[in-house]
Amino acid sequence: MNENEDIKSMFSRFTYIINALQALDKTYSNREMVRKILRCLPKLWMPKVTAIEEAKNLNILPLDLLGSLMTHELSMQKKDNDEENEKKKKKIVALKLPLIEDSEDDDENEELAFITRKF
């Protein structure tokens, strides 16, 4: 499986290769095809691969495998999106407040402006 490739495109590529090999009289059993698909998944998927290997009959699995892997991929994407949203929510934004001058300074400035106008 290539980086940033989804399961559906990987499975389509795999099917294309298998069909080309069948045209050359090289065939694989269902079990061999399932094993090849599971081996090409990244390390991030190893818990799912182990669960599939132990829970399912690999001889009759090819179509069920695609659905199971697509479901797992969607749940991983949702989890990643949820984590990103949490990180965005946790960002702290500090706003700068304008400095408030003392009222005495304002009075002095007003008096100075008044005297300047009178002069």
C-alpha positions, 0 to 999 in steps of 0.5 A: 500500500502506498502512502496516502493511498486509501483501501479502495484504490489499493484494492483496485490496483491489487485486482488489476495486478491479479487479473493481469497475472491470470491472463498469464496463467498465474492464479492464486487461491483466495487464501493467498490473495487475502494473505497478500493484501494483509501483508501489504498494509502499513504497521498502523493496521497490524492490530486489525490484521491480527484480528482478521487473521484470528477471527475469520476464515481466510479461504472465503474472505476477499469481498468481506475483507474489503468492506472490513478494511474500508470500515476500519479506515473510516473509523481511523480517519474519524478518530484523527479528525476528532483529535485535530478538532480537540487540539484546535479547541484547546489552543489558547489565544491571548489578546493584547489589550490597549493600555489605558492611560490614567485620567490625570494624563487625560486631564493634563492633555485636555488642559494643554490642548485648551491652552494651546488653542487659546494661545 
